[in-house]
Amino acid sequence: MATAPTASAPQRRLHRVEAAAEMLGVKRSTADEEIRRGRLRTVQVGRRLVPTEYVEEYIELLKSESAA
């Protein structure tokens, strides 16, 4: 379980898929499907990781789809 970042601790910018799914409020399987479809992007650094920017990008995608 992650703790809240403090003023002196740097904020994590790369997240495991499980953590990204939790940030988004979806199940891991949903995050995996969105990655497979290319809607939630990842980077490869030993394992698949989701940068914070890509989580935000995905949220904006969902918002624009909802507004359309």
N, CA, C and O atoms as a CHARMM CRD file, in Angstrom:
* protein
*
  272
    1    1 MET  N      0.84000  -1.17000   0.00000 PROA 1      0.00000
    2    1 MET  CA     0.00000   0.00000   0.00000 PROA 1      0.00000
    3    1 MET  C      0.88900   1.23700   0.00000 PROA 1      0.00000
    4    1 MET  O      1.77900   1.36000   0.84100 PROA 1      0.00000
    5    2 ALA  N      0.66000   2.13600  -0.91700 PROA 2      0.00000
    6    2 ALA  CA     1.46700   3.33800  -1.03100 PROA 2      0.00000
    7    2 ALA  C      1.01300   4.38000  -0.02200 PROA 2      0.00000
    8    2 ALA  O     -0.16600   4.47400   0.32000 PROA 2      0.00000
    9    3 THR  N      1.97100   5.15100   0.43800 PROA 3      0.00000
   10    3 THR  CA     1.62500   6.24000   1.34200 PROA 3      0.00000
   11    3 THR  C      1.55300   7.53300   0.55500 PROA 3      0.00000
   12    3 THR  O      2.08500   7.62800  -0.55100 PROA 3      0.00000
   13    4 ALA  N      0.90000   8.51600   1.12100 PROA 4      0.00000
   14    4 ALA  CA     0.76900   9.80600   0.46000 PROA 4      0.00000
   15    4 ALA  C      2.13900  10.46700   0.37600 PROA 4      0.00000
   16    4 ALA  O      2.92300  10.39000   1.32200 PROA 4      0.00000
   17    5 PRO  N      2.43400  11.11900  -0.75400 PROA 5      0.00000
   18    5 PRO  CA     3.73400  11.76600  -0.87900 PROA 5      0.00000
   19    5 PRO  C      3.84100  12.95200   0.07800 PROA 5      0.00000
   20    5 PRO  O      2.85800  13.64300   0.34600 PROA 5      0.00000
   21    6 THR  N      5.04200  13.17100   0.58100 PROA 6      0.00000
   22    6 THR  CA     5.27500  14.30900   1.44200 PROA 6      0.00000
   23    6 THR  C      5.96900  15.39300   0.64700 PROA 6      0.00000
   24    6 THR  O      6.36500  15.17200  -0.49800 PROA 6      0.00000
   25    7 ALA  N      6.11900  16.55400   1.24100 PROA 7      0.00000
   26    7 ALA  CA     6.74500  17.67000   0.55200 PROA 7      0.00000
   27    7 ALA  C      8.18100  17.34700   0.15700 PROA 7      0.00000
   28    7 ALA  O      8.66400  17.84700  -0.85900 PROA 7      0.00000
   29    8 SER  N      8.86500  16.53000   0.93400 PROA 8      0.00000
   30    8 SER  CA    10.26600  16.22200   0.63700 PROA 8      0.00000
   31    8 SER  C     10.42500  14.99700  -0.26100 PROA 8      0.00000
   32    8 SER  O     11.48600  14.81500  -0.85900 PROA 8      0.00000
   33    9 ALA  N      9.41100  14.16600  -0.36900 PROA 9      0.00000
   34    9 ALA  CA     9.50600  12.95800  -1.18400 PROA 9      0.00000
   35    9 ALA  C      9.04400  13.25100  -2.61700 PROA 9      0.00000
   36    9 ALA  O      7.99300  13.86000  -2.81700 PROA 9      0.00000
   37   10 PRO  N      9.82500  12.81800  -3.60700 PROA 10     0.00000
   38   10 PRO  CA     9.38100  13.03600  -4.98600 PROA 10     0.00000
   39   10 PRO  C      8.15700  12.17600  -5.29700 PROA 10     0.00000
   40   10 PRO  O      8.03400  11.05100  -4.81200 PROA 10     0.00000
   41   11 GLN  N      7.26800  12.71500  -6.10100 PROA 11     0.00000
   42   11 GLN  CA     6.05600  11.98300  -6.45900 PROA 11     0.00000
   43   11 GLN  C      6.38000  10.99100  -7.56700 PROA 11     0.00000
   44   11 GLN  O      7.08800  11.32400  -8.51700 PROA 11     0.00000
   45   12 ARG  N      5.87100   9.78900  -7.44700 PROA 12     0.00000
   46   12 ARG  CA     6.09900   8.73900  -8.44400 PROA 12     0.00000
   47   12 ARG  C      5.45400   9.15300  -9.75800 PROA 12     0.00000
   48   12 ARG  O      4.31800   9.62900  -9.77200 PROA 12     0.00000
   49   13 ARG  N      6.18000   8.97200 -10.87300 PROA 13     0.00000
   50   13 ARG  CA     5.66500   9.35800 -12.18500 PROA 13     0.00000
   51   13 ARG  C      5.43800   8.16500 -13.10100 PROA 13     0.00000
   52   13 ARG  O      4.78400   8.30200 -14.13500 PROA 13     0.00000
   53   14 LEU  N      5.96600   6.99300 -12.74400 PROA 14     0.00000
   54   14 LEU  CA     5.72200   5.76300 -13.49100 PROA 14     0.00000
   55   14 LEU  C      5.01000   4.79100 -12.56700 PROA 14     0.00000
   56   14 LEU  O      5.42400   4.57800 -11.42800 PROA 14     0.00000
   57   15 HSD  N      3.92600   4.20100 -13.07600 PROA 15     0.00000
   58   15 HSD  CA     3.07900   3.35000 -12.24300 PROA 15     0.00000
   59   15 HSD  C      2.92000   1.97000 -12.87600 PROA 15     0.00000
   60   15 HSD  O      2.82600   1.84100 -14.09600 PROA 15     0.00000
   61   16 ARG  N      2.89100   0.95800 -12.04400 PROA 16     0.00000
   62   16 ARG  CA     2.53700  -0.37200 -12.53600 PROA 16     0.00000
   63   16 ARG  C      1.10400  -0.31700 -13.03500 PROA 16     0.00000
   64   16 ARG  O      0.33700   0.56200 -12.64200 PROA 16     0.00000
   65   17 VAL  N      0.74600  -1.24800 -13.89200 PROA 17     0.00000
   66   17 VAL  CA    -0.60500  -1.26100 -14.45900 PROA 17     0.00000
   67   17 VAL  C     -1.64800  -1.35400 -13.34600 PROA 17     0.00000
   68   17 VAL  O     -2.69500  -0.71100 -13.42300 PROA 17     0.00000
   69   18 GLU  N     -1.37000  -2.14600 -12.32000 PROA 18     0.00000
   70   18 GLU  CA    -2.31000  -2.28100 -11.20000 PROA 18     0.00000
   71   18 GLU  C     -2.55400  -0.93000 -10.52600 PROA 18     0.00000
   72   18 GLU  O     -3.69000  -0.58800 -10.19900 PROA 18     0.00000
   73   19 ALA  N     -1.48200  -0.16600 -10.32200 PROA 19     0.00000
   74   19 ALA  CA    -1.60700   1.14200  -9.66300 PROA 19     0.00000
   75   19 ALA  C     -2.34300   2.13000 -10.55900 PROA 19     0.00000
   76   19 ALA  O     -3.15700   2.92000 -10.07900 PROA 19     0.00000
   77   20 ALA  N     -2.05900   2.08800 -11.86200 PROA 20     0.00000
   78   20 ALA  CA    -2.75000   2.97400 -12.79900 PROA 20     0.00000
   79   20 ALA  C     -4.24000   2.64700 -12.81200 PROA 20     0.00000
   80   20 ALA  O     -5.07400   3.55300 -12.83600 PROA 20     0.00000
   81   21 ALA  N     -4.57500   1.37100 -12.79600 PROA 21     0.00000
   82   21 ALA  CA    -5.98000   0.96500 -12.75600 PROA 21     0.00000
   83   21 ALA  C     -6.64800   1.48800 -11.48700 PROA 21     0.00000
   84   21 ALA  O     -7.78000   1.97100 -11.52400 PROA 21     0.00000
   85   22 GLU  N     -5.94500   1.38900 -10.37500 PROA 22     0.00000
   86   22 GLU  CA    -6.49400   1.89100  -9.11300 PROA 22     0.00000
   87   22 GLU  C     -6.69000   3.40600  -9.17700 PROA 22     0.00000
   88   22 GLU  O     -7.70200   3.91800  -8.70000 PROA 22     0.00000
   89   23 MET  N     -5.72900   4.12400  -9.76200 PROA 23     0.00000
   90   23 MET  CA    -5.84700   5.57400  -9.91200 PROA 23     0.00000
   91   23 MET  C     -7.08300   5.93100 -10.73500 PROA 23     0.00000
   92   23 MET  O     -7.75500   6.92700 -10.46500 PROA 23     0.00000
   93   24 LEU  N     -7.37000   5.11300 -11.73100 PROA 24     0.00000
   94   24 LEU  CA    -8.49600   5.35200 -12.62900 PROA 24     0.00000
   95   24 LEU  C     -9.81700   4.83400 -12.07100 PROA 24     0.00000
   96   24 LEU  O    -10.88400   5.18700 -12.57300 PROA 24     0.00000
   97   25 GLY  N     -9.75300   4.01000 -11.04900 PROA 25     0.00000
   98   25 GLY  CA   -10.97400   3.45200 -10.47000 PROA 25     0.00000
   99   25 GLY  C    -11.56200   2.33100 -11.30000 PROA 25     0.00000
  100   25 GLY  O    -12.77500   2.12200 -11.30800 PROA 25     0.00000
  101   26 VAL  N    -10.68200   1.59800 -12.01200 PROA 26     0.00000
  102   26 VAL  CA   -11.13300   0.47000 -12.82800 PROA 26     0.00000
  103   26 VAL  C    -10.37700  -0.78300 -12.40600 PROA 26     0.00000
  104   26 VAL  O     -9.38800  -0.70600 -11.67700 PROA 26     0.00000
  105   27 LYS  N    -10.84800  -1.93000 -12.86600 PROA 27     0.00000
  106   27 LYS  CA   -10.18100  -3.19300 -12.58300 PROA 27     0.00000
  107   27 LYS  C     -8.94700  -3.33700 -13.45600 PROA 27     0.00000
  108   27 LYS  O     -8.82800  -2.69400 -14.49900 PROA 27     0.00000
  109   28 ARG  N     -8.03600  -4.18300 -13.01900 PROA 28     0.00000
  110   28 ARG  CA    -6.80800  -4.44500 -13.78300 PROA 28     0.00000
  111   28 ARG  C     -7.15300  -4.95200 -15.17500 PROA 28     0.00000
  112   28 ARG  O     -6.50400  -4.56300 -16.14600 PROA 28     0.00000
  113   29 SER  N     -8.14800  -5.80200 -15.29100 PROA 29     0.00000
  114   29 SER  CA    -8.51200  -6.35300 -16.59400 PROA 29     0.00000
  115   29 SER  C     -8.99700  -5.25200 -17.54700 PROA 29     0.00000
  116   29 SER  O     -8.74500  -5.31900 -18.75000 PROA 29     0.00000
  117   30 THR  N     -9.67900  -4.25900 -17.02100 PROA 30     0.00000
  118   30 THR  CA   -10.12700  -3.13000 -17.84300 PROA 30     0.00000
  119   30 THR  C     -8.93000  -2.32800 -18.32000 PROA 30     0.00000
  120   30 THR  O     -8.87000  -1.93800 -19.48600 PROA 30     0.00000
  121   31 ALA  N     -7.97300  -2.07700 -17.42900 PROA 31     0.00000
  122   31 ALA  CA    -6.75700  -1.35700 -17.81900 PROA 31     0.00000
  123   31 ALA  C     -5.99300  -2.14700 -18.87700 PROA 31     0.00000
  124   31 ALA  O     -5.51300  -1.56800 -19.85100 PROA 31     0.00000
  125   32 ASP  N     -5.87700  -3.45400 -18.69800 PROA 32     0.00000
  126   32 ASP  CA    -5.19100  -4.29100 -19.69200 PROA 32     0.00000
  127   32 ASP  C     -5.86900  -4.19800 -21.05400 PROA 32     0.00000
  128   32 ASP  O     -5.19800  -4.10800 -22.08100 PROA 32     0.00000
  129   33 GLU  N     -7.18400  -4.21900 -21.06100 PROA 33     0.00000
  130   33 GLU  CA    -7.93200  -4.13100 -22.31800 PROA 33     0.00000
  131   33 GLU  C     -7.71600  -2.77400 -22.98700 PROA 33     0.00000
  132   33 GLU  O     -7.52800  -2.70300 -24.20100 PROA 33     0.00000
  133   34 GLU  N     -7.74000  -1.71100 -22.20900 PROA 34     0.00000
  134   34 GLU  CA    -7.52300  -0.37800 -22.77100 PROA 34     0.00000
  135   34 GLU  C     -6.09700  -0.22700 -23.29700 PROA 34     0.00000
  136   34 GLU  O     -5.87700   0.46700 -24.29000 PROA 34     0.00000
  137   35 ILE  N     -5.13700  -0.86300 -22.64900 PROA 35     0.00000
  138   35 ILE  CA    -3.75700  -0.87600 -23.14600 PROA 35     0.00000
  139   35 ILE  C     -3.69800  -1.65300 -24.45600 PROA 35     0.00000
  140   35 ILE  O     -3.08100  -1.20100 -25.42100 PROA 35     0.00000
  141   36 ARG  N     -4.32800  -2.80500 -24.49200 PROA 36     0.00000
  142   36 ARG  CA    -4.33400  -3.63300 -25.70400 PROA 36     0.00000
  143   36 ARG  C     -4.94500  -2.87100 -26.86900 PROA 36     0.00000
  144   36 ARG  O     -4.48400  -2.99500 -28.00400 PROA 36     0.00000
  145   37 ARG  N     -5.98200  -2.08100 -26.59600 PROA 37     0.00000
  146   37 ARG  CA    -6.65500  -1.30700 -27.64200 PROA 37     0.00000
  147   37 ARG  C     -5.90100  -0.03300 -28.01400 PROA 37     0.00000
  148   37 ARG  O     -6.26400   0.64300 -28.97700 PROA 37     0.00000
  149   38 GLY  N     -4.85200   0.30000 -27.25600 PROA 38     0.00000
  150   38 GLY  CA    -4.05900   1.48100 -27.55300 PROA 38     0.00000
  151   38 GLY  C     -4.63600   2.76600 -26.98800 PROA 38     0.00000
  152   38 GLY  O     -4.16800   3.85200 -27.32900 PROA 38     0.00000
  153   39 ARG  N     -5.63000   2.66700 -26.14200 PROA 39     0.00000
  154   39 ARG  CA    -6.26700   3.85700 -25.56700 PROA 39     0.00000
  155   39 ARG  C     -5.53600   4.33500 -24.31800 PROA 39     0.00000
  156   39 ARG  O     -5.52800   5.53300 -24.03500 PROA 39     0.00000
  157   40 LEU  N     -4.93400   3.44100 -23.57900 PROA 40     0.00000
  158   40 LEU  CA    -4.10800   3.77200 -22.41700 PROA 40     0.00000
  159   40 LEU  C     -2.68700   3.35100 -22.78200 PROA 40     0.00000
  160   40 LEU  O     -2.39300   2.16300 -22.91600 PROA 40     0.00000
  161   41 ARG  N     -1.82100   4.33500 -22.94000 PROA 41     0.00000
  162   41 ARG  CA    -0.46300   4.04300 -23.40100 PROA 41     0.00000
  163   41 ARG  C      0.45100   3.66600 -22.23500 PROA 41     0.00000
  164   41 ARG  O      0.19200   4.01100 -21.08200 PROA 41     0.00000
  165   42 THR  N      1.51500   2.95800 -22.56200 PROA 42     0.00000
  166   42 THR  CA     2.50500   2.52900 -21.57900 PROA 42     0.00000
  167   42 THR  C      3.90400   2.73400 -22.14400 PROA 42     0.00000
  168   42 THR  O      4.08200   3.01600 -23.32900 PROA 42     0.00000
  169   43 VAL  N      4.89600   2.58500 -21.26400 PROA 43     0.00000
  170   43 VAL  CA     6.30000   2.53600 -21.66500 PROA 43     0.00000
  171   43 VAL  C      6.86900   1.23000 -21.12800 PROA 43     0.00000
  172   43 VAL  O      6.33500   0.63900 -20.19000 PROA 43     0.00000
  173   44 GLN  N      7.95500   0.79600 -21.74000 PROA 44     0.00000
  174   44 GLN  CA     8.58600  -0.44700 -21.32100 PROA 44     0.00000
  175   44 GLN  C      9.90800  -0.12100 -20.63100 PROA 44     0.00000
  176   44 GLN  O     10.84400   0.37400 -21.26000 PROA 44     0.00000
  177   45 VAL  N      9.97200  -0.40300 -19.34800 PROA 45     0.00000
  178   45 VAL  CA    11.20500  -0.24600 -18.58300 PROA 45     0.00000
  179   45 VAL  C     11.32900  -1.51500 -17.74200 PROA 45     0.00000
  180   45 VAL  O     11.01900  -1.52500 -16.55000 PROA 45     0.00000
  181   46 GLY  N     11.78100  -2.56500 -18.38300 PROA 46     0.00000
  182   46 GLY  CA    11.79300  -3.85900 -17.71200 PROA 46     0.00000
  183   46 GLY  C     10.42000  -4.49100 -17.71900 PROA 46     0.00000
  184   46 GLY  O     10.27100  -5.66300 -18.06400 PROA 46     0.00000
  185   47 ARG  N      9.42900  -3.73100 -17.34500 PROA 47     0.00000
  186   47 ARG  CA     8.02900  -4.16700 -17.37000 PROA 47     0.00000
  187   47 ARG  C      7.20300  -3.02300 -17.93500 PROA 47     0.00000
  188   47 ARG  O      7.71000  -1.92000 -18.14300 PROA 47     0.00000
  189   48 ARG  N      5.95900  -3.28800 -18.17600 PROA 48     0.00000
  190   48 ARG  CA     5.05000  -2.26000 -18.69600 PROA 48     0.00000
  191   48 ARG  C      4.69600  -1.29000 -17.56900 PROA 48     0.00000
  192   48 ARG  O      4.21100  -1.70500 -16.51700 PROA 48     0.00000
  193   49 LEU  N      4.93900  -0.00400 -17.79300 PROA 49     0.00000
  194   49 LEU  CA     4.61200   1.01500 -16.81100 PROA 49     0.00000
  195   49 LEU  C      3.78200   2.10400 -17.46700 PROA 49     0.00000
  196   49 LEU  O      3.88700   2.34300 -18.67100 PROA 49     0.00000
  197   50 VAL  N      2.95500   2.76300 -16.66300 PROA 50     0.00000
  198   50 VAL  CA     2.08700   3.82300 -17.16900 PROA 50     0.00000
  199   50 VAL  C      2.54400   5.14700 -16.55700 PROA 50     0.00000
  200   50 VAL  O      2.41700   5.34500 -15.34900 PROA 50     0.00000
  201   51 PRO  N      3.07900   6.06000 -17.38700 PROA 51     0.00000
  202   51 PRO  CA     3.44100   7.37700 -16.85800 PROA 51     0.00000
  203   51 PRO  C      2.19400   8.13800 -16.42300 PROA 51     0.00000
  204   51 PRO  O      1.11600   7.96000 -16.99100 PROA 51     0.00000
  205   52 THR  N      2.35200   8.98000 -15.41800 PROA 52     0.00000
  206   52 THR  CA     1.25100   9.79700 -14.92100 PROA 52     0.00000
  207   52 THR  C      0.60700  10.58500 -16.05800 PROA 52     0.00000
  208   52 THR  O     -0.61600  10.72300 -16.10600 PROA 52     0.00000
  209   53 GLU  N      1.43000  11.10400 -16.97300 PROA 53     0.00000
  210   53 GLU  CA     0.91000  11.88600 -18.09100 PROA 53     0.00000
  211   53 GLU  C     -0.05200  11.06400 -18.95000 PROA 53     0.00000
  212   53 GLU  O     -1.03500  11.59500 -19.46700 PROA 53     0.00000
  213   54 TYR  N      0.23100   9.77800 -19.09900 PROA 54     0.00000
  214   54 TYR  CA    -0.63600   8.92300 -19.91200 PROA 54     0.00000
  215   54 TYR  C     -1.94500   8.62600 -19.19500 PROA 54     0.00000
  216   54 TYR  O     -2.97900   8.44800 -19.84000 PROA 54     0.00000
  217   55 VAL  N     -1.91200   8.57100 -17.86500 PROA 55     0.00000
  218   55 VAL  CA    -3.15400   8.40700 -17.10400 PROA 55     0.00000
  219   55 VAL  C     -4.02800   9.63300 -17.33600 PROA 55     0.00000
  220   55 VAL  O     -5.22400   9.51000 -17.60200 PROA 55     0.00000
  221   56 GLU  N     -3.42700  10.81600 -17.23500 PROA 56     0.00000
  222   56 GLU  CA    -4.16200  12.06400 -17.46100 PROA 56     0.00000
  223   56 GLU  C     -4.67600  12.14500 -18.89900 PROA 56     0.00000
  224   56 GLU  O     -5.80000  12.58800 -19.13600 PROA 56     0.00000
  225   57 GLU  N     -3.85600  11.71800 -19.85100 PROA 57     0.00000
  226   57 GLU  CA    -4.24900  11.71300 -21.26600 PROA 57     0.00000
  227   57 GLU  C     -5.46300  10.80800 -21.47200 PROA 57     0.00000
  228   57 GLU  O     -6.38800  11.16200 -22.20400 PROA 57     0.00000
  229   58 TYR  N     -5.46000   9.65700 -20.83600 PROA 58     0.00000
  230   58 TYR  CA    -6.56700   8.70800 -20.94800 PROA 58     0.00000
  231   58 TYR  C     -7.84600   9.30400 -20.35500 PROA 58     0.00000
  232   58 TYR  O     -8.92800   9.13900 -20.91800 PROA 58     0.00000
  233   59 ILE  N     -7.72000   9.99700 -19.21500 PROA 59     0.00000
  234   59 ILE  CA    -8.88800  10.63700 -18.60800 PROA 59     0.00000
  235   59 ILE  C     -9.46000  11.68700 -19.55500 PROA 59     0.00000
  236   59 ILE  O    -10.67800  11.78700 -19.70300 PROA 59     0.00000
  237   60 GLU  N     -8.60300  12.46600 -20.19200 PROA 60     0.00000
  238   60 GLU  CA    -9.06400  13.47600 -21.15300 PROA 60     0.00000
  239   60 GLU  C     -9.76800  12.81900 -22.33800 PROA 60     0.00000
  240   60 GLU  O    -10.76200  13.34500 -22.83900 PROA 60     0.00000
  241   61 LEU  N     -9.25800  11.67300 -22.78600 PROA 61     0.00000
  242   61 LEU  CA    -9.90200  10.91500 -23.87100 PROA 61     0.00000
  243   61 LEU  C    -11.31300  10.51600 -23.45300 PROA 61     0.00000
  244   61 LEU  O    -12.26400  10.68500 -24.21600 PROA 61     0.00000
  245   62 LEU  N    -11.44500   9.99200 -22.25100 PROA 62     0.00000
  246   62 LEU  CA   -12.76800   9.58600 -21.77000 PROA 62     0.00000
  247   62 LEU  C    -13.71700  10.76700 -21.67200 PROA 62     0.00000
  248   62 LEU  O    -14.89400  10.65900 -22.01600 PROA 62     0.00000
  249   63 LYS  N    -13.20200  11.89300 -21.20400 PROA 63     0.00000
  250   63 LYS  CA   -14.03100  13.09500 -21.09500 PROA 63     0.00000
  251   63 LYS  C    -14.48300  13.58400 -22.46300 PROA 63     0.00000
  252   63 LYS  O    -15.63700  13.97900 -22.63100 PROA 63     0.00000
  253   64 SER  N    -13.58200  13.56000 -23.44200 PROA 64     0.00000
  254   64 SER  CA   -13.96800  14.03600 -24.78400 PROA 64     0.00000
  255   64 SER  C    -14.97600  13.07800 -25.42300 PROA 64     0.00000
  256   64 SER  O    -15.87900  13.51800 -26.13400 PROA 64     0.00000
  257   65 GLU  N    -14.83200  11.78800 -25.17900 PROA 65     0.00000
  258   65 GLU  CA   -15.79600  10.82500 -25.70700 PROA 65     0.00000
  259   65 GLU  C    -17.17000  11.00200 -25.05000 PROA 65     0.00000
  260   65 GLU  O    -18.21100  10.85000 -25.69000 PROA 65     0.00000
  261   66 SER  N    -17.14000  11.32300 -23.77600 PROA 66     0.00000
  262   66 SER  CA   -18.39000  11.52600 -23.05200 PROA 66     0.00000
  263   66 SER  C    -19.13000  12.76500 -23.53700 PROA 66     0.00000
  264   66 SER  O    -20.36100  12.78800 -23.57400 PROA 66     0.00000
  265   67 ALA  N    -18.37200  13.79900 -23.90800 PROA 67     0.00000
  266   67 ALA  CA   -18.97600  15.04300 -24.36700 PROA 67     0.00000
  267   67 ALA  C    -19.50600  14.94400 -25.80200 PROA 67     0.00000
  268   67 ALA  O    -20.38500  15.70700 -26.20200 PROA 67     0.00000
  269   68 ALA  N    -18.96700  14.00800 -26.55600 PROA 68     0.00000
  270   68 ALA  CA   -19.34600  13.88200 -27.98000 PROA 68     0.00000
  271   68 ALA  C    -20.70400  13.26100 -28.17000 PROA 68     0.00000
  272   68 ALA  O    -21.15400  13.09200 -29.30300 PROA 68     0.00000
